[in-house]
């Protein structure tokens, strides 16, 4: 983006904020002074005006998302909703540290270029014919975005994809408009670039650390519901959501490549260019190998922490129970008091979480040597704070703002009031149709709003709606969360969409048409996945 374009974009944002912000403030103040609705407490009424203001600011981004997320720290105590101490504590949930730990691991992978090696190997393994090339880039983006952010995945894969397209441009003179001097998108450009964006979003749906949207939603679920409510584990989420996102990816790939030929005249040149890029990386370095081992251990620990069951079949017991038994035996052997032995007995699930694994493995990165040395011959660790400081702190604050807002909903019982208000029109609607309507609405909404902001604003109401309809909240909030990652139609839908659209090789109409079909296809996929996978795997009655 040029300096002139940046200036124009900044000016347009400033002009938008000039009228959006006063309008939102005026509407929120008007809502505050309206009579309190029947059945709503005065504190809930005040919170509703704040929630509308925050949702409006999140959607329009009239001020930065992180700045909006800080509003509860000031407004909740001032408006008598919660004390400053209660509000600040609500900003921190253990799932926040799952995201932080996962991001540090991802930064470690990026620091030593392990992600580039993984991506190039996957693409070269699949093949270079047009359909296989799109599949290879899609599989690489899907796999990487399960563990690192979808934005970082797209930024990594885009230069590799553009290099492949450049080779095609050299062979296809028709990609240059002689009259206008403007390059047209070749037949492979649109599907190849779109698969990078779409696969990055779909891969992030598969794990709790793949997308902040998932982490925020699970954190809201845990903070909104009572302590004895069924938890959602990494292994459960992966076992039910990974197949859904993988099937969705297969449909996306087919839709994008259905008009492409199975082979082209430039396949050999593409294969040679790919080998050259892979060979330029050289053999795997010590830091790459050690980072791969550590990350693999973290992934295994996440997946195997709790028992994994498929229906009535237990796939494995989970290492947590073994760890708890070992702790009790060691406590008895060392003569520890009874209170020490009881830590893991009956209450163990609250002691160790997926965040524990994330932070433990992330901390090891700062301790373990990378096998390389700096100019002064000092051993370098796998991670340093200069690299870790690149954590997306604005996104972390956005997490906290959503948790605080959810805490306010629960404290004032605004969630129950909203759930009761939505209960009447959906009372006699079948459960599958409720899921489908919810997914359709959120898929279209997230085309215009930030995915995480949408989750923050909507999930508390979704959880309350589930309670009013006497449905297990997981039956609604899990597909609703997945739907928030399915914005494929507009460049503003997700950062990956904007990144690939900025190349200038994707016609806007092409993205809208392709994305609209994929959005609509997502509704039956998510609805069917809810009842075929999410419901049995999570043991929902």
PyMOL commands that set and color helices and strands:
alter all, ss='L'
color gray80, all
select helices_A, chain A and resi 3-33+42-60+65-69+71-78+84-90+94-111+114-126+130-145+150-171+173-175+189-204+212-224+234-257+267-280+286-304+319-333+338-341+348-350+354-367+385-388+393-412+414-426+431-445+451-468+474-483+495-501+508-537
alter helices_A, ss='H'
color red, helices_A
select strands_A, chain A and resi 308-310+313-316+369-373+379-381
alter strands_A, ss='S'
color yellow, strands_A
deselect
rebuild
show_as cartoon
